[in-house]
Amino acid sequence: MPNRPEKVPTHQPQPAIPTINILGVGVHRVDVAMTLDQIGAWIAAPSATCRQICTVNPEFIIDARRAPAFAAVLSRADLRVPDGVGVLWAARLLGAPLQQRVTGSDGIYQICERAAAEGWRVYLLGAAPGVAEQAAQILMARYAGLQVVGTYAGSPSDADWPAIQSRLAAVEPDILFVAYGHPRQDFWIDAHRHELPVKVAVGIGGALDFVTGVAQRAPQWMQQLGLEWLHRLIRQPWRWRRMVKLPVFAARVVLEVAGRFLPATSGKG
Ligand code: UDP
């Protein structure tokens, strides 16, 4: 019998993705390619409830330790991707290195590139008025065939929900990018995901500001050295309160690693 090429479905069912526990938060062990494949699988097989992606950095983890409500949001999310360089550092120290960062700021480009190729329809929500529209123009110019089916600044307040819901219901996008910043965007998606007429929602923080140049991202060399936080601190010194969580995170990870050795040592003695 002649060998006939098998018809391979574009999106295979995805096996459960393992996680690494970083100070109580289960971060999925994904790289960018796996994340894109997972999004594709969800779009091909939508569920009644929109899937939520959270881009986890050290600030998320410290917030989850301090606020059970935020920890619950993270635990309910379908995918917790390793966004911050601190998360990669912690994973390495904990003996389970992760491949690469999966960030909202790069993710918007990576997802839109795949969306253009696959025909996924995207919607940009959030940022200051006019920013999402401008970002849509830039992204559509960059990725031929990309369908940005709507943009809206709106706000995460309850008063704006009906307007957002009816705009989304009119176009039923595959992917919703939510740029309301951490932690508002993550709480907002979690609160509305059961009635969001979209397949996948991802919080992207200030990514639309970066796409449009409203805010400048750290240069490549700073990103590579893991100094993006320093760039943000210099540009936006009012963020220092949020940045203080970084050394707290680092200290807690070191204590956690040290704690693994101490009982073993005392047990032997
Ligand atoms: N933002 C918004 N509505 C709000 C609060 C914030 O659209 O009610 C937007 C803001 O314009 C910015 C983004 O949310 O584009 C927050 O960016 P930031 O860099 O602070 O987010 P992070 O990356 O730190 O989560």
py3Dmol code that shows the C-alpha trace and the ligand (Angstrom):
import py3Dmol

protein = """\
ATOM      1  CA  MET A   1       0.000   0.000   0.000  1.00  0.00           C
ATOM      2  CA  PRO A   2       1.414   3.418  -0.856  1.00  0.00           C
ATOM      3  CA  ASN A   3       2.399   5.552   2.073  1.00  0.00           C
ATOM      4  CA  ARG A   4      -0.149   8.309   2.387  1.00  0.00           C
ATOM      5  CA  PRO A   5       0.864  11.320   4.427  1.00  0.00           C
ATOM      6  CA  GLU A   6      -1.261  11.469   7.566  1.00  0.00           C
ATOM      7  CA  LYS A   7      -3.442  14.502   7.996  1.00  0.00           C
ATOM      8  CA  VAL A   8      -2.056  16.140  11.103  1.00  0.00           C
ATOM      9  CA  PRO A   9      -4.422  18.528  12.875  1.00  0.00           C
ATOM     10  CA  THR A  10      -2.977  22.022  13.209  1.00  0.00           C
ATOM     11  CA  HIS A  11      -3.502  22.029  16.955  1.00  0.00           C
ATOM     12  CA  GLN A  12      -2.867  18.860  18.916  1.00  0.00           C
ATOM     13  CA  PRO A  13      -4.528  18.527  22.330  1.00  0.00           C
ATOM     14  CA  GLN A  14      -2.032  19.920  24.816  1.00  0.00           C
ATOM     15  CA  PRO A  15      -0.802  17.728  27.667  1.00  0.00           C
ATOM     16  CA  ALA A  16      -0.988  19.279  31.160  1.00  0.00           C
ATOM     17  CA  ILE A  17       1.921  21.652  31.559  1.00  0.00           C
ATOM     18  CA  PRO A  18       4.048  21.096  34.682  1.00  0.00           C
ATOM     19  CA  THR A  19       4.664  23.937  37.117  1.00  0.00           C
ATOM     20  CA  ILE A  20       7.451  24.977  39.451  1.00  0.00           C
ATOM     21  CA  ASN A  21       6.428  26.188  42.888  1.00  0.00           C
ATOM     22  CA  ILE A  22       8.068  29.547  43.524  1.00  0.00           C
ATOM     23  CA  LEU A  23       7.214  30.759  47.041  1.00  0.00           C
ATOM     24  CA  GLY A  24       3.746  29.255  46.776  1.00  0.00           C
ATOM     25  CA  VAL A  25       2.935  30.252  43.185  1.00  0.00           C
ATOM     26  CA  GLY A  26       2.887  27.508  40.574  1.00  0.00           C
ATOM     27  CA  VAL A  27       4.614  28.988  37.550  1.00  0.00           C
ATOM     28  CA  HIS A  28       4.108  26.981  34.360  1.00  0.00           C
ATOM     29  CA  ARG A  29       7.248  25.621  32.754  1.00  0.00           C
ATOM     30  CA  VAL A  30       6.639  27.123  29.340  1.00  0.00           C
ATOM     31  CA  ASP A  31       8.659  28.969  26.768  1.00  0.00           C
ATOM     32  CA  VAL A  32       7.273  31.306  24.113  1.00  0.00           C
ATOM     33  CA  ALA A  33       6.641  28.548  21.553  1.00  0.00           C
ATOM     34  CA  MET A  34       4.728  26.411  24.063  1.00  0.00           C
ATOM     35  CA  THR A  35       2.663  29.407  25.136  1.00  0.00           C
ATOM     36  CA  LEU A  36       1.714  30.173  21.534  1.00  0.00           C
ATOM     37  CA  ASP A  37       0.804  26.521  20.940  1.00  0.00           C
ATOM     38  CA  GLN A  38      -1.336  26.493  24.071  1.00  0.00           C
ATOM     39  CA  ILE A  39      -3.157  29.629  22.945  1.00  0.00           C
ATOM     40  CA  GLY A  40      -3.742  27.975  19.568  1.00  0.00           C
ATOM     41  CA  ALA A  41      -5.133  24.870  21.233  1.00  0.00           C
ATOM     42  CA  TRP A  42      -7.508  26.953  23.344  1.00  0.00           C
ATOM     43  CA  ILE A  43      -8.709  28.898  20.337  1.00  0.00           C
ATOM     44  CA  ALA A  44      -9.285  25.663  18.422  1.00  0.00           C
ATOM     45  CA  ALA A  45     -11.196  24.153  21.351  1.00  0.00           C
ATOM     46  CA  PRO A  46     -12.834  27.007  23.238  1.00  0.00           C
ATOM     47  CA  SER A  47     -14.432  26.411  26.615  1.00  0.00           C
ATOM     48  CA  ALA A  48     -17.493  28.119  28.108  1.00  0.00           C
ATOM     49  CA  THR A  49     -15.139  30.204  30.239  1.00  0.00           C
ATOM     50  CA  CYS A  50     -12.468  32.414  28.763  1.00  0.00           C
ATOM     51  CA  ARG A  51      -8.930  31.201  29.493  1.00  0.00           C
ATOM     52  CA  GLN A  52      -6.755  33.558  31.551  1.00  0.00           C
ATOM     53  CA  ILE A  53      -3.004  34.056  31.207  1.00  0.00           C
ATOM     54  CA  CYS A  54      -1.035  35.853  33.959  1.00  0.00           C
ATOM     55  CA  THR A  55       2.509  37.087  33.328  1.00  0.00           C
ATOM     56  CA  VAL A  56       4.174  36.306  36.647  1.00  0.00           C
ATOM     57  CA  ASN A  57       7.063  38.404  37.938  1.00  0.00           C
ATOM     58  CA  PRO A  58       8.471  38.710  41.485  1.00  0.00           C
ATOM     59  CA  GLU A  59       5.955  41.452  42.297  1.00  0.00           C
ATOM     60  CA  PHE A  60       3.081  39.065  41.494  1.00  0.00           C
ATOM     61  CA  ILE A  61       4.572  36.447  43.809  1.00  0.00           C
ATOM     62  CA  ILE A  62       5.072  38.817  46.744  1.00  0.00           C
ATOM     63  CA  ASP A  63       1.561  40.206  46.225  1.00  0.00           C
ATOM     64  CA  ALA A  64       0.153  36.682  46.209  1.00  0.00           C
ATOM     65  CA  ARG A  65       1.860  35.981  49.538  1.00  0.00           C
ATOM     66  CA  ARG A  66       0.416  39.151  51.039  1.00  0.00           C
ATOM     67  CA  ALA A  67      -3.063  39.090  49.519  1.00  0.00           C
ATOM     68  CA  PRO A  68      -4.960  35.782  49.506  1.00  0.00           C
ATOM     69  CA  ALA A  69      -7.423  37.254  46.992  1.00  0.00           C
ATOM     70  CA  PHE A  70      -4.619  37.786  44.490  1.00  0.00           C
ATOM     71  CA  ALA A  71      -3.176  34.334  45.225  1.00  0.00           C
ATOM     72  CA  ALA A  72      -6.609  32.921  44.388  1.00  0.00           C
ATOM     73  CA  VAL A  73      -6.716  34.814  41.086  1.00  0.00           C
ATOM     74  CA  LEU A  74      -3.315  33.383  40.159  1.00  0.00           C
ATOM     75  CA  SER A  75      -4.297  29.865  41.165  1.00  0.00           C
ATOM     76  CA  ARG A  76      -7.432  30.027  39.004  1.00  0.00           C
ATOM     77  CA  ALA A  77      -5.533  31.330  35.964  1.00  0.00           C
ATOM     78  CA  ASP A  78      -5.087  28.746  33.219  1.00  0.00           C
ATOM     79  CA  LEU A  79      -1.510  29.743  32.492  1.00  0.00           C
ATOM     80  CA  ARG A  80       1.006  31.520  34.729  1.00  0.00           C
ATOM     81  CA  VAL A  81       3.937  32.320  32.461  1.00  0.00           C
ATOM     82  CA  PRO A  82       7.422  33.234  33.772  1.00  0.00           C
ATOM     83  CA  ASP A  83       7.635  36.942  32.959  1.00  0.00           C
ATOM     84  CA  GLY A  84      10.285  38.389  35.256  1.00  0.00           C
ATOM     85  CA  VAL A  85      14.012  37.772  35.150  1.00  0.00           C
ATOM     86  CA  GLY A  86      13.716  37.252  38.929  1.00  0.00           C
ATOM     87  CA  VAL A  87      11.402  34.307  38.315  1.00  0.00           C
ATOM     88  CA  LEU A  88      14.007  32.668  36.066  1.00  0.00           C
ATOM     89  CA  TRP A  89      16.691  33.333  38.673  1.00  0.00           C
ATOM     90  CA  ALA A  90      14.553  31.782  41.407  1.00  0.00           C
ATOM     91  CA  ALA A  91      13.748  28.717  39.300  1.00  0.00           C
ATOM     92  CA  ARG A  92      17.440  28.148  38.659  1.00  0.00           C
ATOM     93  CA  LEU A  93      18.244  28.467  42.366  1.00  0.00           C
ATOM     94  CA  LEU A  94      15.424  26.072  43.204  1.00  0.00           C
ATOM     95  CA  GLY A  95      16.991  23.514  40.897  1.00  0.00           C
ATOM     96  CA  ALA A  96      14.465  23.625  38.048  1.00  0.00           C
ATOM     97  CA  PRO A  97      15.667  26.164  35.475  1.00  0.00           C
ATOM     98  CA  LEU A  98      13.154  27.650  33.039  1.00  0.00           C
ATOM     99  CA  GLN A  99      13.882  28.108  29.335  1.00  0.00           C
ATOM    100  CA  GLN A 100      13.161  31.789  28.821  1.00  0.00           C
ATOM    101  CA  ARG A 101      10.998  34.725  29.845  1.00  0.00           C
ATOM    102  CA  VAL A 102       7.481  34.878  28.468  1.00  0.00           C
ATOM    103  CA  THR A 103       6.521  38.529  28.861  1.00  0.00           C
ATOM    104  CA  GLY A 104       3.536  40.700  28.128  1.00  0.00           C
ATOM    105  CA  SER A 105       5.715  43.352  26.492  1.00  0.00           C
ATOM    106  CA  ASP A 106       7.221  40.903  23.982  1.00  0.00           C
ATOM    107  CA  GLY A 107       4.168  38.677  24.052  1.00  0.00           C
ATOM    108  CA  ILE A 108       2.013  41.236  22.323  1.00  0.00           C
ATOM    109  CA  TYR A 109       4.322  41.045  19.279  1.00  0.00           C
ATOM    110  CA  GLN A 110       4.787  37.271  19.440  1.00  0.00           C
ATOM    111  CA  ILE A 111       1.067  36.586  19.758  1.00  0.00           C
ATOM    112  CA  CYS A 112       0.142  39.097  17.050  1.00  0.00           C
ATOM    113  CA  GLU A 113       2.673  37.544  14.665  1.00  0.00           C
ATOM    114  CA  ARG A 114       1.123  34.112  15.221  1.00  0.00           C
ATOM    115  CA  ALA A 115      -2.379  35.621  15.117  1.00  0.00           C
ATOM    116  CA  ALA A 116      -1.675  37.076  11.664  1.00  0.00           C
ATOM    117  CA  ALA A 117      -0.515  33.668  10.415  1.00  0.00           C
ATOM    118  CA  GLU A 118      -3.379  31.707  11.998  1.00  0.00           C
ATOM    119  CA  GLY A 119      -6.212  34.181  11.513  1.00  0.00           C
ATOM    120  CA  TRP A 120      -6.796  34.735  15.236  1.00  0.00           C
ATOM    121  CA  ARG A 121      -8.819  37.893  15.865  1.00  0.00           C
ATOM    122  CA  VAL A 122      -7.453  40.174  18.565  1.00  0.00           C
ATOM    123  CA  TYR A 123      -8.839  43.054  20.629  1.00  0.00           C
ATOM    124  CA  LEU A 124      -6.796  45.670  22.498  1.00  0.00           C
ATOM    125  CA  LEU A 125      -8.340  46.915  25.750  1.00  0.00           C
ATOM    126  CA  GLY A 126      -6.891  49.531  28.080  1.00  0.00           C
ATOM    127  CA  ALA A 127      -4.149  52.176  28.214  1.00  0.00           C
ATOM    128  CA  ALA A 128      -4.857  55.903  27.868  1.00  0.00           C
ATOM    129  CA  PRO A 129      -7.462  56.990  25.285  1.00  0.00           C
ATOM    130  CA  GLY A 130      -6.066  56.708  21.751  1.00  0.00           C
ATOM    131  CA  VAL A 131      -3.103  54.496  22.675  1.00  0.00           C
ATOM    132  CA  ALA A 132      -4.772  51.167  21.827  1.00  0.00           C
ATOM    133  CA  GLU A 133      -5.910  52.533  18.421  1.00  0.00           C
ATOM    134  CA  GLN A 134      -2.381  53.672  17.649  1.00  0.00           C
ATOM    135  CA  ALA A 135      -0.947  50.342  18.800  1.00  0.00           C
ATOM    136  CA  ALA A 136      -3.421  48.538  16.518  1.00  0.00           C
ATOM    137  CA  GLN A 137      -2.206  50.541  13.510  1.00  0.00           C
ATOM    138  CA  ILE A 138       1.431  49.783  14.328  1.00  0.00           C
ATOM    139  CA  LEU A 139       0.789  46.062  14.847  1.00  0.00           C
ATOM    140  CA  MET A 140      -1.335  45.701  11.685  1.00  0.00           C
ATOM    141  CA  ALA A 141       1.364  47.466   9.660  1.00  0.00           C
ATOM    142  CA  ARG A 142       3.978  45.128  11.102  1.00  0.00           C
ATOM    143  CA  TYR A 143       2.073  41.851  10.671  1.00  0.00           C
ATOM    144  CA  ALA A 144       0.302  41.602   7.318  1.00  0.00           C
ATOM    145  CA  GLY A 145      -3.144  40.081   7.677  1.00  0.00           C
ATOM    146  CA  LEU A 146      -3.405  40.739  11.417  1.00  0.00           C
ATOM    147  CA  GLN A 147      -7.026  41.298  12.384  1.00  0.00           C
ATOM    148  CA  VAL A 148      -7.359  43.747  15.256  1.00  0.00           C
ATOM    149  CA  VAL A 149     -11.130  43.647  15.498  1.00  0.00           C
ATOM    150  CA  GLY A 150     -11.455  46.408  18.058  1.00  0.00           C
ATOM    151  CA  THR A 151      -9.770  48.739  20.508  1.00  0.00           C
ATOM    152  CA  TYR A 152     -11.110  50.539  23.564  1.00  0.00           C
ATOM    153  CA  ALA A 153      -9.504  52.318  26.504  1.00  0.00           C
ATOM    154  CA  GLY A 154     -12.363  51.780  28.931  1.00  0.00           C
ATOM    155  CA  SER A 155     -11.391  51.200  32.542  1.00  0.00           C
ATOM    156  CA  PRO A 156     -11.462  48.342  35.025  1.00  0.00           C
ATOM    157  CA  SER A 157     -14.205  50.065  37.033  1.00  0.00           C
ATOM    158  CA  ASP A 158     -17.591  48.340  37.294  1.00  0.00           C
ATOM    159  CA  ALA A 159     -19.241  51.322  35.651  1.00  0.00           C
ATOM    160  CA  ASP A 160     -17.392  50.588  32.398  1.00  0.00           C
ATOM    161  CA  TRP A 161     -18.150  46.879  32.268  1.00  0.00           C
ATOM    162  CA  PRO A 162     -21.442  47.093  30.284  1.00  0.00           C
ATOM    163  CA  ALA A 163     -19.789  49.205  27.571  1.00  0.00           C
ATOM    164  CA  ILE A 164     -16.817  46.848  27.346  1.00  0.00           C
ATOM    165  CA  GLN A 165     -19.010  43.757  27.296  1.00  0.00           C
ATOM    166  CA  SER A 166     -21.227  45.020  24.489  1.00  0.00           C
ATOM    167  CA  ARG A 167     -18.225  46.080  22.395  1.00  0.00           C
ATOM    168  CA  LEU A 168     -16.646  42.655  22.808  1.00  0.00           C
ATOM    169  CA  ALA A 169     -19.920  40.818  22.189  1.00  0.00           C
ATOM    170  CA  ALA A 170     -20.255  42.636  18.855  1.00  0.00           C
ATOM    171  CA  VAL A 171     -16.982  41.156  17.543  1.00  0.00           C
ATOM    172  CA  GLU A 172     -16.274  38.081  19.720  1.00  0.00           C
ATOM    173  CA  PRO A 173     -12.468  38.177  19.472  1.00  0.00           C
ATOM    174  CA  ASP A 174     -10.250  35.156  19.959  1.00  0.00           C
ATOM    175  CA  ILE A 175      -7.695  36.986  22.093  1.00  0.00           C
ATOM    176  CA  LEU A 176      -8.218  39.923  24.424  1.00  0.00           C
ATOM    177  CA  PHE A 177      -5.164  41.905  25.492  1.00  0.00           C
ATOM    178  CA  VAL A 178      -5.937  43.761  28.726  1.00  0.00           C
ATOM    179  CA  ALA A 179      -3.618  46.681  29.501  1.00  0.00           C
ATOM    180  CA  TYR A 180      -4.839  47.883  32.897  1.00  0.00           C
ATOM    181  CA  GLY A 181      -1.585  47.176  34.749  1.00  0.00           C
ATOM    182  CA  HIS A 182      -0.881  44.730  37.548  1.00  0.00           C
ATOM    183  CA  PRO A 183      -2.830  43.729  39.601  1.00  0.00           C
ATOM    184  CA  ARG A 184      -5.972  45.433  38.310  1.00  0.00           C
ATOM    185  CA  GLN A 185      -5.960  43.673  34.931  1.00  0.00           C
ATOM    186  CA  ASP A 186      -5.610  40.231  36.523  1.00  0.00           C
ATOM    187  CA  PHE A 187      -8.428  40.858  39.013  1.00  0.00           C
ATOM    188  CA  TRP A 188     -10.547  42.294  36.188  1.00  0.00           C
ATOM    189  CA  ILE A 189     -10.105  39.296  33.882  1.00  0.00           C
ATOM    190  CA  ASP A 190     -10.745  36.893  36.761  1.00  0.00           C
ATOM    191  CA  ALA A 191     -13.920  38.709  37.782  1.00  0.00           C
ATOM    192  CA  HIS A 192     -15.365  38.827  34.250  1.00  0.00           C
ATOM    193  CA  ARG A 193     -14.007  35.738  32.535  1.00  0.00           C
ATOM    194  CA  HIS A 194     -17.253  33.799  32.883  1.00  0.00           C
ATOM    195  CA  GLU A 195     -19.063  36.417  30.831  1.00  0.00           C
ATOM    196  CA  LEU A 196     -16.261  37.561  28.530  1.00  0.00           C
ATOM    197  CA  PRO A 197     -17.132  36.727  24.913  1.00  0.00           C
ATOM    198  CA  VAL A 198     -13.489  35.896  24.099  1.00  0.00           C
ATOM    199  CA  LYS A 199     -11.466  32.679  24.132  1.00  0.00           C
ATOM    200  CA  VAL A 200      -8.243  33.829  25.766  1.00  0.00           C
ATOM    201  CA  ALA A 201      -7.496  36.943  27.854  1.00  0.00           C
ATOM    202  CA  VAL A 202      -4.023  38.061  28.832  1.00  0.00           C
ATOM    203  CA  GLY A 203      -2.941  40.946  31.050  1.00  0.00           C
ATOM    204  CA  ILE A 204      -0.133  42.876  29.379  1.00  0.00           C
ATOM    205  CA  GLY A 205       0.537  45.798  31.766  1.00  0.00           C
ATOM    206  CA  GLY A 206       2.127  48.742  29.991  1.00  0.00           C
ATOM    207  CA  ALA A 207       2.775  46.858  26.718  1.00  0.00           C
ATOM    208  CA  LEU A 208       0.594  49.158  24.592  1.00  0.00           C
ATOM    209  CA  ASP A 209       2.566  52.139  25.916  1.00  0.00           C
ATOM    210  CA  PHE A 210       5.755  50.400  24.766  1.00  0.00           C
ATOM    211  CA  VAL A 211       4.348  49.532  21.322  1.00  0.00           C
ATOM    212  CA  THR A 212       3.352  53.156  20.705  1.00  0.00           C
ATOM    213  CA  GLY A 213       6.421  54.744  22.291  1.00  0.00           C
ATOM    214  CA  VAL A 214       4.338  56.422  25.028  1.00  0.00           C
ATOM    215  CA  ALA A 215       6.819  54.688  27.354  1.00  0.00           C
ATOM    216  CA  GLN A 216      10.318  53.449  26.483  1.00  0.00           C
ATOM    217  CA  ARG A 217      11.341  49.910  27.196  1.00  0.00           C
ATOM    218  CA  ALA A 218      14.822  49.215  28.551  1.00  0.00           C
ATOM    219  CA  PRO A 219      17.461  48.761  25.836  1.00  0.00           C
ATOM    220  CA  GLN A 220      18.305  45.181  24.860  1.00  0.00           C
ATOM    221  CA  TRP A 221      21.577  45.144  26.777  1.00  0.00           C
ATOM    222  CA  MET A 222      19.774  46.088  30.007  1.00  0.00           C
ATOM    223  CA  GLN A 223      17.128  43.443  29.382  1.00  0.00           C
ATOM    224  CA  GLN A 224      19.858  40.865  28.797  1.00  0.00           C
ATOM    225  CA  LEU A 225      21.597  41.813  32.046  1.00  0.00           C
ATOM    226  CA  GLY A 226      18.286  41.517  33.898  1.00  0.00           C
ATOM    227  CA  LEU A 227      18.222  45.249  34.601  1.00  0.00           C
ATOM    228  CA  GLU A 228      14.838  46.132  33.109  1.00  0.00           C
ATOM    229  CA  TRP A 229      13.598  46.978  36.607  1.00  0.00           C
ATOM    230  CA  LEU A 230      16.409  49.569  36.979  1.00  0.00           C
ATOM    231  CA  HIS A 231      15.438  51.237  33.720  1.00  0.00           C
ATOM    232  CA  ARG A 232      11.813  51.450  34.855  1.00  0.00           C
ATOM    233  CA  LEU A 233      12.900  52.838  38.221  1.00  0.00           C
ATOM    234  CA  ILE A 234      14.980  55.575  36.561  1.00  0.00           C
ATOM    235  CA  ARG A 235      12.178  56.455  34.116  1.00  0.00           C
ATOM    236  CA  GLN A 236       9.334  56.120  36.600  1.00  0.00           C
ATOM    237  CA  PRO A 237      10.824  56.767  40.077  1.00  0.00           C
ATOM    238  CA  TRP A 238       7.339  56.709  41.626  1.00  0.00           C
ATOM    239  CA  ARG A 239       7.408  52.948  41.097  1.00  0.00           C
ATOM    240  CA  TRP A 240       9.903  52.528  43.959  1.00  0.00           C
ATOM    241  CA  ARG A 241       7.186  51.211  46.265  1.00  0.00           C
ATOM    242  CA  ARG A 242       6.513  48.382  43.831  1.00  0.00           C
ATOM    243  CA  MET A 243      10.241  47.781  43.285  1.00  0.00           C
ATOM    244  CA  VAL A 244      10.893  47.279  46.993  1.00  0.00           C
ATOM    245  CA  LYS A 245       9.227  43.909  46.530  1.00  0.00           C
ATOM    246  CA  LEU A 246      12.184  42.754  44.406  1.00  0.00           C
ATOM    247  CA  PRO A 247      14.746  42.482  47.248  1.00  0.00           C
ATOM    248  CA  VAL A 248      12.028  41.001  49.471  1.00  0.00           C
ATOM    249  CA  PHE A 249      11.458  38.341  46.813  1.00  0.00           C
ATOM    250  CA  ALA A 250      15.190  37.654  46.453  1.00  0.00           C
ATOM    251  CA  ALA A 251      15.653  37.304  50.212  1.00  0.00           C
ATOM    252  CA  ARG A 252      12.685  34.935  50.506  1.00  0.00           C
ATOM    253  CA  VAL A 253      13.983  32.730  47.689  1.00  0.00           C
ATOM    254  CA  VAL A 254      17.428  32.532  49.293  1.00  0.00           C
ATOM    255  CA  LEU A 255      15.806  31.627  52.634  1.00  0.00           C
ATOM    256  CA  GLU A 256      13.690  28.988  50.930  1.00  0.00           C
ATOM    257  CA  VAL A 257      16.753  27.423  49.290  1.00  0.00           C
ATOM    258  CA  ALA A 258      18.740  27.595  52.537  1.00  0.00           C
ATOM    259  CA  GLY A 259      15.799  26.030  54.395  1.00  0.00           C
ATOM    260  CA  ARG A 260      16.016  22.981  52.164  1.00  0.00           C
ATOM    261  CA  PHE A 261      19.507  22.248  53.417  1.00  0.00           C
ATOM    262  CA  LEU A 262      19.147  23.111  57.107  1.00  0.00           C
ATOM    263  CA  PRO A 263      16.736  20.338  58.176  1.00  0.00           C
ATOM    264  CA  ALA A 264      18.770  17.754  56.262  1.00  0.00           C
ATOM    265  CA  THR A 265      21.953  18.863  58.050  1.00  0.00           C
ATOM    266  CA  SER A 266      20.346  18.865  61.505  1.00  0.00           C
ATOM    267  CA  GLY A 267      18.642  15.535  60.806  1.00  0.00           C
ATOM    268  CA  LYS A 268      21.991  13.881  60.233  1.00  0.00           C
ATOM    269  CA  GLY A 269      23.563  15.349  63.316  1.00  0.00           C
TER     270      GLY A 269
END
"""
ligand_1 = """\
25
UDP
N -4.334 51.789 32.818
C -5.596 51.932 32.275
N -6.654 52.150 33.103
C -6.506 52.201 34.449
C -5.202 52.038 34.994
C -4.117 51.828 34.141
O -5.768 51.842 31.060
O -7.481 52.398 35.145
C -3.204 51.531 31.896
C -2.156 52.620 31.825
O -2.534 53.632 30.914
C -0.946 51.816 31.339
C -1.173 50.449 31.950
O -2.517 50.406 32.376
O -0.982 51.697 29.931
C -0.323 50.175 33.179
O 1.004 50.156 32.831
P 2.113 49.758 33.899
O 3.412 49.910 33.215
O 1.922 50.492 35.198
O 1.726 48.229 34.160
P 2.645 47.080 34.695
O 3.445 46.646 33.498
O 3.493 47.640 35.773
O 1.665 46.059 35.162
"""
view = py3Dmol.view(width=600, height=400)
view.addModel(protein, "pdb")
view.setStyle({"model": 0}, {"cartoon": {"style": "trace"}})
view.addModel(ligand_1, "xyz")
view.setStyle({"model": 1}, {"stick": {}})
view.zoomTo()
view.show()
